[in-house]
Amino acid sequence: MGTIVCQKCDATISHFEDEKVTKLYAQCPGCHDKNKQTKR
């Protein structure tokens, strides 16, 4: 089983099936939206 974790706030975004235990880092929609607003 794998887990997708936000690299900014460490929130769990999703789980997926995999043969190994895996942790992938991405950016959650909340942090992604905050980045868009601050870059303007």
Rosetta silent file (secondary structure, phi, psi, omega in degrees, C-alpha in Angstrom):
SEQUENCE: MGTIVCQKCDATISHFEDEKVTKLYAQCPGCHDKNKQTKR
SCORE:     score description
SCORE:     0.000 S_00000001
   1 L     0.000  139.824  179.428    0.000    0.000    0.000 S_00000001
   2 E  -117.930  158.001 -179.898    1.235    3.450   -0.833 S_00000001
   3 E  -129.359  137.290  173.870    0.453    6.859    0.560 S_00000001
   4 E  -104.417  123.016 -174.230    0.567   10.247   -1.140 S_00000001
   5 E  -120.445  141.642  176.956    1.545   12.962    1.358 S_00000001
   6 E   -70.332  130.787 -178.171    1.635   16.739    0.947 S_00000001
   7 L   -76.419  -15.460 -179.036    5.242   17.941    0.997 S_00000001
   8 L   -93.467  -47.026 -173.660    4.249   21.280    2.562 S_00000001
   9 L  -114.929    1.802  179.176    1.796   20.383    5.347 S_00000001
  10 L    62.347   19.484  176.451    2.290   16.572    5.709 S_00000001
  11 L   -77.324  144.085  175.610   -1.429   15.906    5.186 S_00000001
  12 E   -77.272  122.670 -178.198   -2.362   12.539    3.685 S_00000001
  13 E   -90.908  -45.112 -174.867   -3.804   13.182    0.228 S_00000001
  14 E  -162.779  167.865  173.350   -4.576    9.671   -0.965 S_00000001
  15 E  -123.472  152.316  177.076   -3.736    5.954   -0.761 S_00000001
  16 E  -145.193  158.770 -178.900   -2.998    3.598   -3.642 S_00000001
  17 L   -83.851  131.798  177.482   -2.338   -0.105   -4.125 S_00000001
  18 L  -154.222  156.533  179.669    1.280   -1.164   -4.582 S_00000001
  19 L   -69.146  -31.792 -178.604    3.306   -4.265   -3.767 S_00000001
  20 L  -105.977  162.261  171.207    5.625   -2.290   -1.499 S_00000001
  21 L   -80.646  120.293 -173.093    4.937    0.240    1.227 S_00000001
  22 E  -131.478  143.923  174.048    5.609    3.525   -0.545 S_00000001
  23 E  -124.227  118.939  177.582    5.385    7.186    0.411 S_00000001
  24 E  -110.035  144.787  179.759    5.140    9.716   -2.417 S_00000001
  25 E  -108.463  135.450  178.083    5.238   13.452   -1.911 S_00000001
  26 E  -144.618 -168.081  178.168    3.016   15.887   -3.796 S_00000001
  27 L  -119.298  126.641 -178.370    1.216   19.121   -3.039 S_00000001
  28 L   -71.937  158.611 -178.629   -2.345   19.029   -1.694 S_00000001
  29 H   -57.038  -36.450  179.415   -5.021   21.222   -3.310 S_00000001
  30 H   -62.826  -47.171  178.826   -5.129   23.522   -0.250 S_00000001
  31 H   -69.598  -35.603  179.707   -1.400   24.282   -0.377 S_00000001
  32 H   -63.364  -43.431  179.159   -1.488   24.483   -4.179 S_00000001
  33 H   -66.125  -38.632  178.365   -4.238   27.125   -4.056 S_00000001
  34 H   -63.375  -39.246  178.823   -2.352   29.116   -1.401 S_00000001
  35 H   -63.289  -42.519  179.885    0.768   29.139   -3.627 S_00000001
  36 H   -61.270  -40.625 -177.458   -1.211   30.486   -6.594 S_00000001
  37 H   -70.224  -36.192 -177.160   -2.634   33.319   -4.488 S_00000001
  38 H   -79.879  -20.715 -178.625    0.733   34.357   -3.014 S_00000001
  39 H   -80.630  -13.887 -177.275    2.575   34.347   -6.373 S_00000001
  40 L   -75.613    0.000    0.000    0.320   37.020   -7.902 S_00000001
